[in-house]
Amino acid sequence: MAETDNKAVTFSAAETGHYQHCLQFLRQSDFDRYLAVLYAPEDRRPALAALYAFNAEIARIRDVVHDALPGEVRLQWWRDLINGTEHGAVTGNPVAALLLQAIQDYQLPRSVFDAYCEARIFDLYNDAMPSRNDLEGYCGETACAILQMAAMILDADAAKSSAELSGHAGVAQAVSGLLRLMPLHRRRGQVYVPEDMLQAVGVTTEQFIKGDDKAAMQRVVAVVTALAREHYAAFEKQPMRASLKAAYLPVRLVPLVLKRAERKADLVAEQGVDLSQLRRQWIYLKSSLKS
């Protein structure tokens, strides 16, 4: 277990191995959060890496299963594990082992993980997102929850007053992610853009998936961008303790994603929005130095 005072930080051999596994996994699957871990205090990095690796593991379930049912089985395994009803050993799963340690060390609420997994069932199917409220609720149980638990790891006292901060930040981050992943979602037949928002700009779910009407897709990009901007503006108005800064570094990419999406709105549906590693690293560095 890590020492959390001013002494040199030490980890057990098992923790070190699990931590290195999570870092490598994040570097390949979620580079934004991988960088965020490196900006955190050294003694908090293993817990953050475990939390983010858990998120990445769940996010990729749709990619590694052919049907929804096996995906639900995987989600249930994680729920049982976190709630203490899975009796199998976790020594062979570094992410699970380190996550359980983080939950114990930082008293992360198991009910939040359970709600997170419940919300993620939506990812396994091709049901359309019904409304803006439903999308914001989905973001609240997923991206916002991850941000709030990251805050708890970094500074439990500061996290007590950061729920609204995490709420707006998580929605902004997740909605901007819809722009980055729009081509993938369309290929799968997934519609995360809410039906009421599509209707507001005169686009059906079928037209969205087909994506051959560039003018229609530009209107979709515009309405998604507006929602992300609304929440990002609210996020920026919230006070943030310096001790929590590392948790919100990935959110600082949102303005750049939105700017690029607006600049090439006719290409987002086919190409998504890509950010270079160098650009992301520069934004992180600039944000970390900002008072």
Secondary structure by P-SEA (a helix, b strand, c coil): ccccccccccccaaaaaaaaaaaaaaaaccaaaaaaaaaccccaaaaaaaaaaaaaaaaacccccccaaaaaaaaaaaaaaaaccccccccccaaaaaaaaaaaaccccaaaaaaaaaaacccccccccccaaaaaaaaaacaaaaaaaaaaaaccccccccaaaaaaaaaaaaaaaaaaaaaaaaaaccccccaaaaaaacccaaaaaacccaaaaaaaaaaaaaaaaaaaaaaaacccccccccccccccaaaaaaaaaaacccccccccccccaaaaaaaaaaaaacc
